[in-house]
Amino acid sequence: MSLKVVILGAGGLVGARLSDLFVGVQEACAGSAEPLPLARISLFDLNEPKGLSDAIRADPRVTVRQLVPRGSRSMTSLQPVIGHPP
């Protein structure tokens, strides 16, 4: 068994720091007493994350994806996705 981590907002301040944190570890605990190997780290953001460290880009466990909602070419706000009025 292994862990897979998904980080939304990887290009932002908190997401970038979380990404650096997870790239720096090989194992993590998730509800079990035994540490499990960290097999995959998936980073998502609405825009192409530009400030990612070299360590993140070089790690073979990391995939970086840009989120684009179905039926649109780009998006500047999460409001249409989460359905809250401005």
PECORKA-V737881 format. One record per run of one state. SS is the DSSP state (2 for helix, 1 for strand, 0 for the rest). FROM is the first residue (numbers start at 1). LEN is the number of residues. If there is no record, write none. Layout:
BEGIN
ss | from | len
SS | FROM | LEN
SS | FROM | LEN
END
This chain:
BEGIN
ss | from | len
0 | 1 | 1
1 | 2 | 7
0 | 9 | 4
2 | 13 | 11
0 | 24 | 3
1 | 27 | 2
0 | 29 | 7
1 | 36 | 10
0 | 46 | 8
2 | 54 | 5
0 | 59 | 3
1 | 62 | 5
0 | 67 | 12
2 | 79 | 4
0 | 83 | 4
END
